[in-house]
Amino acid sequence: MYILADSCRKCNLYEDSVQFGNQSLHIREILYGGDSNEVCICLDLLGLSMLENNQYDKSSKVFIKSFKGKAEGGYTTFYQLVLDIHKYIQQTNEQQKLQKQQQFQLHQQQYIKPTAKTLLPTTPSQNQPQPISPSLSSSSLSSSSSSASSSSLSNISSGVNTTNTNNTTATTTTTFNNGNIGISPSRAHLPLQSRVSSSSSQCIIQTPTDILINTLNQCNVCLTTLYYESLKDTSNQSQERTTEIRKALISISLEQSKLQQTEKKYLNAIQTYQEILTILNNSGLKEEKLIYEALINTFVKIDKYEQVKNTIELFIQMGIKSYKVPSIDIASVLWFCGKVLEEQSDRTSSTKLCDLVDSLRYYLCTFKISREIGGVTIGEESTAIAQKKIREKIETILYNNRPLKPEEVLILVDGMIRSTTTEFLLNGSKSQNWLLKYVYPDFMAEDALREKFDTLPSKSGFLFKMNGLMKSWKTRWFSLERDVLFYYKYNNDPKPQGELIILEIKSIEILPKDKKFKPYIHCFQLVHPKHTLLLAAESEDSMKEWVAILTKAKQYWEDWSNISLNL
């Protein structure tokens, strides 16, 4: 039966091939068991026959069943399973191209211009060919086409889909190919309007590419389950098996993400990348670096600026953990991140000023590492050209943002390279503010600081303030904005009742419980040269939170004011 099914497939007798393939499958399941290798072999043939008959969905289900059987049964290597996936993708793509050609030929035959020798039916009133009425019964058209297809080999090869699990034949529904309607032979002769209205009444069918993406996803689910089961076994043989499964997972996931990118399903591609990174877990493999780069580029495509920055931070953390510092590997990571953030600073990013500063920081790191290890390539022909390119990037950023002459920029770059270390630059909390003052004039540096509200200490809420004259408590709305603490009579009050510059505060102290502070017991004070603010919070947690935020803000702005540009 198997040989007969294969012979029918080679002769384009797909209906018969599927019929005999199902019979062979039934026999093998009885003789060898439903999860045997012999069944998987028969499923491969059955799936191929369905695929060549444009039955993408059925072919996918059969392929997934065969894949799971081979993977769980251990009938082949995981490397071979990856090859099977690549072969299935190639066959699906070739079948889609063939289907397009067949559809194009059908369209040409339908709209062919009549010649002088062509005999056309006419009516007494006009000598024009009459289209078939859209009101004709679709069932009668389907049945006439079905009978024609059974007697013509060419019609069978042009895309008639069959349902043969019970050895019966049925006409097919419309399939979709990359968003274009694929016309089944049973409706190919209908006018365009009739075909569209008929298809709209049916369920929406996935495109072959969508089905292929789902196929790869199901294969990944199977391998992921086997991967985590394999991790529980600590034997050497199991560790080798775990490595093979991980490589297969990476390869199939990358193929899946490529298809998702092709279909512009960027969020799905992002999810696929993130799932692979979870499995890799900072392993430092070459594939992990490629996946991080692909993930960052995908976020860039859909203008997710915050996610770009967050993923870059994770990428660099992975590089520092997995590679030596300094090394060519970490230099290539930093160079890539610098280029991405430099390009992002030219877009409408909400943190474009800080993005450029971070880009400069990564370029400086790359240049420092290049000198320490004797050069990096970053895709250039020689290390000398690479170093020149990196330095030009640094000089361009400074020249474009500071009112300096070219010779002054050269001196400034030399001083920055000489006075900094890689460790200092990689620590963003220490180096970013320092670089802000180098990259921008004072007023632009202030604008850049406003972009950092997520990192700047800030807080707002109601506190109770002791009135100095009346020695009574008043409720006020306090708001810490950058380096100033404002307090208002009520929330959304346009005019503050007063303000304190954070750098002028001498100390922030929690006060012990005292009867004179009644009815409040969670009190603290801000000691200022001009006057001291006595404040109270409703709870101890609220009081401690305010004290911590104000202390952090004081330290932050002291560090900012102490930054020196002397090189």
C-alpha positions as CSV (number, residue, x, y, z in Angstrom):
1,M,0.0,0.0,0.0
2,Y,2.8,2.4,0.9
3,I,4.6,1.8,-2.5
4,L,1.2,2.2,-4.3
5,A,0.5,5.5,-2.5
6,D,4.0,6.8,-3.3
7,S,3.6,5.8,-7.0
8,C,0.3,7.6,-7.2
9,R,1.9,10.7,-5.7
10,K,4.6,10.7,-8.3
11,C,2.0,10.5,-11.0
12,N,0.1,13.5,-9.5
13,L,-2.8,11.2,-8.5
14,Y,-3.0,12.9,-5.1
15,E,-6.6,11.7,-4.4
16,D,-5.6,8.1,-4.8
17,S,-2.2,8.6,-3.1
18,V,-4.0,9.9,0.1
19,Q,-6.5,7.1,-0.1
20,F,-3.8,4.3,-0.3
21,G,-1.7,6.2,2.2
22,N,-4.5,6.1,4.8
23,Q,-4.9,2.4,4.3
24,S,-1.2,1.8,4.7
25,L,-1.3,4.0,7.9
26,H,-4.1,1.9,9.3
27,I,-2.3,-1.3,8.6
28,R,0.9,-0.1,10.2
29,E,-0.8,1.2,13.3
30,I,-2.3,-2.3,13.8
31,L,1.0,-4.1,13.2
32,Y,3.6,-1.8,14.8
33,G,1.6,0.5,17.1
34,G,0.5,4.1,16.7
35,D,3.7,5.6,18.0
36,S,6.1,3.4,15.9
37,N,8.7,4.6,13.5
38,E,6.9,2.8,10.7
39,V,3.9,4.9,11.3
40,C,6.0,8.1,11.2
41,I,7.4,7.1,7.8
42,C,3.9,6.6,6.5
43,L,2.8,9.9,7.9
44,D,5.7,11.7,6.1
45,L,4.4,10.3,2.7
46,L,0.8,11.1,3.6
47,G,1.7,14.7,4.5
48,L,3.7,15.2,1.4
49,S,0.8,14.0,-0.8
50,M,-1.5,16.4,1.0
51,L,1.0,19.3,0.6
52,E,1.4,18.7,-3.1
53,N,-2.4,18.7,-3.3
54,N,-2.5,22.2,-1.7
55,Q,-4.0,20.8,1.5
56,Y,-1.7,22.9,3.7
57,D,-3.7,22.6,7.0
58,K,-4.1,18.8,6.8
59,S,-0.5,18.4,5.7
60,S,0.6,20.4,8.7
61,K,-1.3,18.3,11.2
62,V,0.2,15.1,9.7
63,F,3.7,16.6,9.8
64,I,3.3,17.6,13.4
65,K,2.1,14.1,14.4
66,S,5.1,12.6,12.6
67,F,7.5,15.1,14.2
68,K,6.3,14.4,17.7
69,G,6.4,10.7,17.2
70,K,10.1,10.8,16.0
71,A,11.1,13.3,18.8
72,E,9.4,11.5,21.7
73,G,10.3,8.0,20.4
74,G,13.9,8.8,19.7
75,Y,13.7,7.4,16.2
76,T,16.2,10.0,14.7
77,T,18.6,12.6,15.9
78,F,17.4,16.1,16.7
79,Y,19.7,17.4,14.0
80,Q,17.8,15.3,11.5
81,L,14.5,16.7,12.9
82,V,15.8,20.2,12.1
83,L,16.7,19.1,8.6
84,D,13.1,17.7,8.2
85,I,11.8,21.1,9.3
86,H,13.9,23.0,6.7
87,K,12.9,20.5,4.0
88,Y,9.2,21.0,4.9
89,I,9.5,24.8,4.8
90,Q,11.2,24.5,1.4
91,Q,8.5,22.2,0.0
92,T,5.8,24.5,1.3
93,N,7.4,27.5,-0.4
94,E,7.8,25.7,-3.7
95,Q,4.2,24.5,-3.5
96,Q,3.0,28.0,-3.0
97,K,4.9,29.2,-6.0
98,L,3.5,26.4,-8.1
99,Q,0.0,27.2,-6.9
100,K,0.5,30.8,-7.9
101,Q,1.5,29.8,-11.4
102,Q,-1.6,27.5,-11.6
103,Q,-3.9,30.3,-10.5
104,F,-2.3,32.7,-13.0
105,Q,-2.9,30.3,-15.8
106,L,-6.5,29.8,-14.7
107,H,-7.0,33.6,-14.8
108,Q,-5.5,33.8,-18.2
109,Q,-7.8,31.0,-19.5
110,Q,-10.9,32.7,-18.0
111,Y,-10.2,36.1,-19.5
112,I,-8.8,35.1,-22.8
113,K,-9.9,37.3,-25.7
114,P,-12.1,35.6,-28.3
115,T,-10.6,35.3,-31.8
116,A,-12.4,35.1,-35.2
117,K,-12.4,31.3,-35.1
118,T,-13.9,31.2,-31.7
119,L,-17.6,30.1,-31.6
120,L,-19.5,32.0,-28.9
121,P,-23.1,31.7,-27.8
122,T,-25.2,34.7,-28.8
123,T,-28.6,36.0,-28.1
124,P,-31.0,37.5,-30.7
125,S,-30.6,41.0,-29.3
126,Q,-26.7,41.2,-29.1
127,N,-23.7,39.4,-30.5
128,Q,-21.8,39.3,-27.2
129,P,-20.6,36.4,-25.0
130,Q,-22.8,36.0,-21.9
131,P,-21.2,35.3,-18.5
132,I,-22.6,32.5,-16.5
133,S,-25.3,33.9,-14.1
134,P,-24.2,34.4,-10.5
135,S,-27.5,33.0,-9.4
136,L,-26.5,29.5,-10.6
137,S,-26.5,27.0,-7.9
138,S,-23.0,26.6,-6.4
139,S,-23.7,23.0,-5.7
140,S,-24.4,22.2,-9.3
141,L,-21.3,24.0,-10.4
142,S,-19.2,22.1,-7.8
143,S,-20.6,18.7,-8.9
144,S,-20.0,19.4,-12.6
145,S,-16.4,20.4,-11.8
146,S,-15.9,17.4,-9.6
147,S,-17.0,15.0,-12.3
148,A,-14.7,16.7,-14.7
149,S,-11.8,16.5,-12.4
150,S,-12.2,12.8,-11.9
151,S,-11.8,12.2,-15.6
152,S,-8.9,14.6,-16.3
153,L,-5.4,14.2,-14.8
154,S,-4.6,17.8,-15.5
155,N,-7.4,19.0,-13.4
156,I,-6.3,16.9,-10.5
157,S,-2.7,18.3,-10.6
158,S,-4.0,21.8,-10.8
159,G,-5.2,21.8,-7.2
160,V,-8.3,19.8,-6.4
161,N,-8.3,19.1,-2.6
162,T,-9.8,15.9,-1.4
163,T,-11.1,14.5,1.9
164,N,-10.2,10.8,2.0
165,T,-10.2,9.6,5.6
166,N,-13.3,7.6,4.8
167,N,-12.4,6.9,1.2
168,T,-14.8,9.5,-0.1
169,T,-14.2,12.5,-2.3
170,A,-15.4,16.1,-1.8
171,T,-14.8,19.4,-3.5
172,T,-12.6,21.9,-1.8
173,T,-13.1,25.3,-0.3
174,T,-11.2,28.4,-1.2
175,T,-7.6,28.6,0.1
176,F,-5.6,31.8,0.7
177,N,-2.1,32.4,-0.5
178,N,-0.3,35.4,0.9
179,G,-3.6,37.3,1.2
180,N,-4.7,36.5,-2.4
181,I,-7.7,34.3,-3.0
182,G,-6.7,30.9,-4.5
183,I,-9.5,29.7,-6.9
184,S,-10.4,26.1,-6.7
185,P,-11.1,24.4,-10.0
186,S,-14.7,23.8,-9.0
187,R,-15.3,27.6,-9.1
188,A,-12.6,28.7,-11.6
189,H,-15.2,29.4,-14.3
190,L,-17.4,31.6,-12.2
191,P,-17.4,35.4,-12.7
192,L,-15.2,37.3,-10.2
193,Q,-18.2,38.7,-8.3
194,S,-19.7,35.3,-7.7
195,R,-16.4,33.9,-6.4
196,V,-15.8,36.8,-3.9
197,S,-19.4,36.7,-2.5
198,S,-19.2,32.9,-2.2
199,S,-15.9,33.0,-0.4
200,S,-17.0,35.7,2.0
201,S,-19.8,33.5,3.4
202,Q,-17.2,30.8,4.4
203,C,-14.9,30.8,7.4
204,I,-11.6,32.7,7.1
205,I,-8.8,30.2,6.2
206,Q,-5.2,30.8,7.3
207,T,-2.6,31.5,4.6
208,P,-0.1,28.7,4.0
209,T,2.6,30.9,5.7
210,D,0.4,31.2,8.8
211,I,-0.1,27.5,8.9
212,L,3.6,27.0,8.5
213,I,4.3,29.4,11.5
214,N,1.8,27.4,13.6
215,T,3.5,24.1,12.5
216,L,6.9,25.4,13.7
217,N,5.3,26.6,16.9
218,Q,3.8,23.2,17.7
219,C,7.2,21.6,17.0
220,N,8.8,24.0,19.4
221,V,6.3,23.2,22.1
222,C,7.1,19.5,21.7
223,L,10.9,20.2,21.9
224,T,10.5,22.6,24.9
225,T,8.7,19.9,26.9
226,L,11.5,17.4,26.1
227,Y,14.1,20.0,26.9
228,Y,12.9,20.7,30.5
229,E,12.4,16.9,31.1
230,S,16.0,16.4,30.0
231,L,17.3,19.0,32.4
232,K,16.1,16.9,35.3
233,D,18.5,14.1,34.4
234,T,22.1,15.1,35.3
235,S,23.8,12.1,33.6
236,N,26.4,12.9,30.9
237,Q,24.3,11.2,28.2
238,S,21.3,13.3,29.2
239,Q,23.4,16.5,29.1
240,E,24.5,15.8,25.5
241,R,20.8,15.2,24.7
242,T,19.9,18.5,26.3
243,T,22.5,20.3,24.2
244,E,21.1,18.7,21.0
245,I,17.5,19.7,21.9
246,R,18.6,23.2,22.7
247,K,20.3,23.6,19.3
248,A,17.2,22.2,17.6
249,L,15.0,24.6,19.5
250,I,17.1,27.6,18.5
251,S,17.2,26.7,14.9
252,I,13.5,26.1,14.6
253,S,12.6,29.2,16.6
254,L,14.8,31.3,14.3
255,E,13.0,29.9,11.3
256,Q,9.7,30.7,12.9
257,S,10.7,34.3,13.7
258,K,11.9,34.8,10.1
259,L,8.5,33.8,8.8
260,Q,6.8,36.1,11.4
261,Q,9.0,39.0,10.3
262,T,8.1,38.3,6.7
263,E,4.4,38.4,7.5
264,K,5.1,41.6,9.6
265,K,3.9,39.9,12.8
266,Y,6.5,41.7,14.8
267,L,5.0,41.2,18.2
268,N,4.8,37.4,17.6
269,A,8.4,37.5,16.5
270,I,9.4,39.4,19.6
271,Q,7.7,36.7,21.8
272,T,9.5,34.0,19.9
273,Y,12.9,35.7,20.5
274,Q,12.1,36.2,24.2
275,E,11.2,32.5,24.6
276,I,14.6,31.5,23.1
277,L,16.5,33.9,25.4
278,T,14.7,32.4,28.4
279,I,16.0,28.9,27.4
280,L,19.5,30.2,26.6
281,N,19.6,32.1,30.0
282,N,22.9,34.0,29.5
283,S,24.8,31.0,28.1
284,G,27.0,33.3,25.9
285,L,26.4,31.2,22.8
286,K,26.8,32.8,19.4
287,E,23.1,32.3,18.7
288,E,22.2,34.3,21.9
289,K,24.1,37.3,20.6
290,L,22.3,37.1,17.2
291,I,18.9,36.7,18.9
292,Y,19.5,39.8,21.1
293,E,20.4,41.8,18.0
294,A,17.4,40.6,16.1
295,L,15.1,41.3,19.1
296,I,16.5,44.9,19.4
297,N,16.1,45.5,15.7
298,T,12.5,44.3,15.8
299,F,11.7,46.7,18.6
300,V,13.3,49.5,16.5
301,K,11.0,48.6,13.6
302,I,7.9,49.2,15.6
303,D,9.2,52.3,17.4
304,K,9.3,50.7,20.9
305,Y,12.0,53.0,22.2
306,E,11.8,52.1,25.9
307,Q,11.9,48.4,25.1
308,V,15.0,49.1,22.9
309,K,16.9,50.6,25.8
310,N,15.8,47.9,28.3
311,T,16.8,45.1,25.9
312,I,20.2,46.8,25.2
313,E,20.8,46.9,29.0
314,L,20.0,43.2,29.2
315,F,22.2,42.5,26.1
316,I,25.2,44.3,27.7
317,Q,24.6,42.5,31.0
318,M,24.7,39.2,29.2
319,G,27.9,40.2,27.4
320,I,29.6,41.2,30.6
321,K,28.6,38.0,32.3
322,S,29.4,35.7,29.4
323,Y,32.4,37.3,27.7
324,K,35.7,38.6,29.1
325,V,36.1,42.3,29.6
326,P,38.0,43.4,27.6
327,S,37.4,41.1,24.6
328,I,36.4,41.2,20.9
329,D,33.0,39.7,21.8
330,I,32.1,42.4,24.3
331,A,33.4,45.1,22.0
332,S,31.1,43.9,19.2
333,V,28.1,44.0,21.6
334,L,28.9,47.6,22.7
335,W,29.5,48.7,19.1
336,F,26.1,47.3,18.0
337,C,24.3,49.0,20.9
338,G,26.1,52.3,20.2
339,K,24.9,52.3,16.6
340,V,21.3,51.4,17.5
341,L,21.1,54.2,20.1
342,E,22.8,56.7,17.8
343,E,20.1,56.0,15.1
344,Q,17.4,56.1,17.7
345,S,18.5,59.6,18.8
346,D,17.6,60.8,15.3
347,R,14.0,59.6,15.7
348,T,11.1,60.8,17.8
349,S,12.3,58.9,20.9
350,S,11.2,60.5,24.1
351,T,14.8,60.0,25.5
352,K,16.7,61.0,22.3
353,L,19.2,63.2,24.2
354,C,20.1,60.5,26.7
355,D,20.2,58.0,23.9
356,L,23.0,59.9,22.2
357,V,24.9,60.1,25.4
358,D,24.6,56.3,25.9
359,S,25.7,55.8,22.3
360,L,28.8,57.9,23.0
361,R,29.4,55.8,26.1
362,Y,29.3,52.6,24.2
363,Y,31.6,53.9,21.5
364,L,34.1,55.1,24.1
365,C,34.0,51.6,25.7
366,T,34.6,50.0,22.3
367,F,37.5,52.3,21.6
368,K,39.0,51.6,25.1
369,I,38.7,47.9,24.6
370,S,40.2,48.1,21.1
371,R,43.3,49.7,22.6
372,E,43.6,47.3,25.5
373,I,43.4,44.1,23.4
374,G,45.3,45.4,20.3
375,G,42.3,46.2,18.1
376,V,38.8,45.0,17.1
377,T,37.4,44.5,13.7
378,I,33.7,45.4,14.0
379,G,33.2,44.2,10.4
380,E,36.1,46.3,9.0
381,E,39.0,45.1,7.0
382,S,41.7,45.9,9.6
383,T,41.9,47.0,13.2
384,A,43.4,50.3,12.2
385,I,40.4,51.2,10.1
386,A,38.1,50.0,12.9
387,Q,39.7,52.2,15.4
388,K,39.6,55.2,13.1
389,K,35.9,54.6,12.4
390,I,35.1,54.4,16.2
391,R,37.0,57.6,16.9
392,E,35.2,59.4,14.1
393,K,31.9,58.4,15.6
394,I,33.0,59.9,19.0
395,E,34.3,63.1,17.4
396,T,31.1,63.5,15.3
397,I,28.8,63.3,18.3
398,L,30.8,65.9,20.3
399,Y,31.2,68.2,17.3
400,N,27.5,68.2,16.4
401,N,26.4,69.0,19.9
402,R,28.9,71.3,21.5
403,P,30.0,74.8,20.2
404,L,33.6,73.7,19.7
405,K,36.1,74.0,16.9
406,P,37.4,70.8,15.2
407,E,40.8,71.1,16.9
408,E,39.1,71.5,20.3
409,V,37.1,68.4,19.7
410,L,40.3,66.4,19.0
411,I,41.8,67.6,22.3
412,L,38.6,66.8,24.2
413,V,38.3,63.3,22.8
414,D,42.0,62.6,23.7
415,G,41.3,63.8,27.2
416,M,38.2,61.7,27.6
417,I,39.9,58.5,26.4
418,R,42.9,59.1,28.6
419,S,41.0,59.9,31.8
420,T,38.3,57.2,31.7
421,T,38.3,53.5,32.3
422,T,36.1,50.8,30.7
423,E,34.7,49.9,34.2
424,F,33.6,53.5,34.8
425,L,31.9,53.8,31.4
426,L,30.1,50.5,31.7
427,N,28.6,51.8,35.0
428,G,25.8,54.0,33.6
429,S,24.7,55.4,36.9
430,K,28.2,56.9,37.4
431,S,29.2,57.8,33.9
432,Q,26.0,59.1,32.2
433,N,25.8,62.4,34.1
434,W,29.5,63.0,33.6
435,L,29.1,62.4,29.8
436,L,25.9,64.6,29.7
437,K,28.1,67.6,30.6
438,Y,30.6,66.7,27.9
439,V,28.1,66.1,25.1
440,Y,25.8,69.1,25.5
441,P,26.0,72.7,26.6
442,D,24.5,73.4,30.1
443,F,21.0,74.2,28.9
444,M,20.8,71.0,26.7
445,A,22.2,68.9,29.5
446,E,19.3,70.2,31.7
447,D,16.9,69.1,29.0
448,A,18.5,65.7,28.9
449,L,18.1,65.4,32.6
450,R,14.3,66.0,32.2
451,E,14.3,62.9,30.1
452,K,15.6,60.9,33.0
453,F,12.5,61.2,35.2
454,D,12.3,57.5,35.5
455,T,15.7,57.4,37.1
456,L,15.5,60.8,38.9
457,P,14.2,60.6,42.4
458,S,10.6,62.0,42.4
459,K,7.5,61.7,44.6
460,S,4.3,63.5,45.4
461,G,1.6,63.2,48.0
462,F,-0.1,64.8,51.0
463,L,1.9,65.5,54.2
464,F,1.1,67.4,57.3
465,K,3.2,70.6,57.8
466,M,3.7,72.3,61.2
467,N,2.7,76.0,61.0
468,G,5.6,78.0,62.5
469,L,3.6,80.8,64.0
470,M,0.4,79.0,65.2
471,K,2.1,75.7,66.0
472,S,-0.7,73.9,64.3
473,W,-0.7,71.2,61.6
474,K,-1.8,72.1,58.0
475,T,-2.4,69.5,55.2
476,R,-0.3,70.3,52.2
477,W,0.4,68.6,48.8
478,F,4.2,68.0,48.4
479,S,5.9,67.4,45.1
480,L,9.6,66.6,44.5
481,E,10.4,67.7,41.0
482,R,14.0,67.3,39.9
483,D,16.1,69.3,42.5
484,V,13.2,71.3,44.1
485,L,10.6,70.2,46.7
486,F,7.4,72.2,46.3
487,Y,4.4,72.3,48.6
488,Y,0.9,73.4,47.6
489,K,-2.3,74.2,49.4
490,Y,-4.1,71.4,47.5
491,N,-3.4,69.0,44.7
492,N,-3.4,70.7,41.2
493,D,-2.9,74.1,42.9
494,P,-1.2,76.2,40.1
495,K,0.8,78.3,42.6
496,P,3.1,76.7,45.3
497,Q,2.9,77.9,48.9
498,G,6.7,77.4,49.1
499,E,9.7,75.5,47.9
500,L,13.0,74.1,49.1
501,I,16.1,73.6,46.8
502,I,17.3,70.1,47.6
503,L,21.0,71.0,47.6
504,E,20.3,73.7,50.3
505,I,18.9,71.1,52.7
506,K,21.5,70.5,55.4
507,S,20.0,67.3,56.8
508,I,16.9,65.1,56.8
509,E,16.1,63.6,60.2
510,I,13.4,61.2,61.5
511,L,12.1,62.6,64.9
512,P,11.3,60.5,67.9
513,K,7.8,60.3,69.2
514,D,6.8,63.4,71.2
515,K,3.6,64.6,72.8
516,K,4.1,68.1,71.3
517,F,3.6,66.6,67.8
518,K,0.1,65.3,68.6
519,P,-2.0,64.0,67.0
520,Y,0.8,62.7,64.7
521,I,3.6,60.4,65.7
522,H,5.4,59.7,62.3
523,C,7.3,63.0,62.0
524,F,10.6,64.1,60.3
525,Q,12.2,67.4,59.6
526,L,14.2,69.1,56.8
527,V,16.9,71.3,58.2
528,H,17.4,74.4,56.0
529,P,19.6,77.5,56.6
530,K,16.6,79.8,56.4
531,H,13.9,77.7,58.1
532,T,13.3,74.1,59.1
533,L,10.3,72.2,57.9
534,L,8.6,69.9,60.4
535,L,6.5,67.3,58.5
536,A,4.3,64.3,59.5
537,A,3.0,61.4,57.5
538,E,0.0,59.2,58.1
539,S,2.0,56.0,58.5
540,E,5.5,54.9,59.4
541,D,6.0,53.3,55.9
542,S,5.0,56.6,54.2
543,M,7.4,58.6,56.4
544,K,10.3,56.2,55.7
545,E,9.6,56.4,51.9
546,W,9.6,60.2,51.9
547,V,12.9,60.3,53.9
548,A,14.5,57.7,51.6
549,I,13.5,59.6,48.4
550,L,14.6,63.0,49.7
551,T,17.9,61.5,50.8
552,K,18.5,59.9,47.4
553,A,17.6,63.2,45.6
554,K,20.0,65.1,47.8
555,Q,22.8,62.6,47.1
556,Y,22.0,62.6,43.3
557,W,22.2,66.4,42.9
558,E,25.3,66.7,45.0
559,D,27.0,64.2,42.7
560,W,25.7,66.1,39.7
561,S,27.0,69.5,41.0
562,N,30.4,67.9,41.8
563,I,31.1,66.7,38.3
564,S,34.2,68.3,36.9
565,L,35.0,68.7,33.2
566,N,38.7,69.1,33.9
567,L,40.7,66.4,32.0
